[in-house]
Structure formats: C-alpha cells, structure tokens
Amino acid sequence: MFINFAQPFCLPPYWLNHPEVVQSIDGDALPSASAAMGVPHACPLKMKWETESAWWQLPIEPVVTITGKNTIVKRNVLKTASADVARRGSVKELWSQDDYEVSISGVFIATDGHLPESDLRLLRKYCEGRQSVMVQSPLFTIFNIKRLAIEDFQFPFTKGIENQMFTLKASSDDFYESQLLIPAR
C-alpha cells in the first residue's frame, strides 16, 4: 500500500543545487585531452568553408562538448582451459578510432532589441551547406579536429525577441585522399 504524505516545506529542484559545470578555456592554459573529453567547455569558435578566405567567429563563446569512442571487433572462439588458468571472454581483433562526436550550444543576443538575424543567417548557411565546415578552437586543437560535418541543428524557442539559442551536433571529418588501387599486369 502506497501512502503519499504532504510535506510541510518545499524543496528546490535538483538542478538548482547541482548546476552543470562549464569550464572556460584560456589561450594559455589548455586542458589535456583526457581532462577535456566529455566535459563542457566555453571557448571561442571560428568557422568557414574551404573556399572562403575570412573566418567567422561566433559572437558569444559557445559551450562545446567532445566525445570519442573506439570501434572494437570481438570474436568468440573456442578456448581450452587448463587446470590452473580459466579462459573466458572474447578475442579483440581490430581496434580503430571512431569519429569524435561534437556538441556545440550557444546563444545569439542582439543589442538593438531585434532578432539577431545576420548571425542566424550565417549559422544557417553553415548548417545547411552540403560540405564539411572548417573550424578553429583551442579545444579542437587538442583533438586535432579541423573539420566538422554538421549532422543536426536546432534553434529552440528562446525567451525574448533579441535572443536565440542554438545547438549543433556534428562529427569530426578528417580529410582523406582516395587512392585508386590498380592491379599490376
């Protein structure tokens, strides 16, 4: 039997006493790759297409999170156990590193009380372009990320006409030259 008792006091929401920790990156003090993995960082971010000459820097430093993973091929093979050693588990045959998953969240704020239309149009251009975007950021330098393929973008409801939040989900995109292998005759 479940009994619900009314409490004589109000508790604040969980997130009020446990805020998300976002670290800021200074140009001189970059964190190590292991310390930066999966931790939100506020850092300057520039982007452009390869054909453009000038970089566009987001006006307010966004919060960037980088997540990585390895791809491992596992095989279950028959293992014989001796009297003193038990054989268990799988054999790992191939290890490769997957793309980095990057999340970029920020806000555009206009100073004139109107919608930040020019910034939204520029970001939309990069989101809807059908090519990788070149990026520069102190955090991306640690992970050797120079290009991003933007997979998902959101412009959620934001209170105030002069404010507009955005969230981008992207994957690192390394440049590979394709090599055509022609068999020798």
Protein Blocks (a to p, Z undefined) as FASTA:
>chain_A
ZZddddfbdcddfklmmccddddddfklccdfklmgopacddddddddfkbmbdcddfba
cddddddddddddddddddddfklccedjddfbdcddddddddddddddfklpacfklmm
mmmmmmmpccdcddddfklmmnopabdcdfbdcddddehjkbccdddddddddddddddd
dddZZ
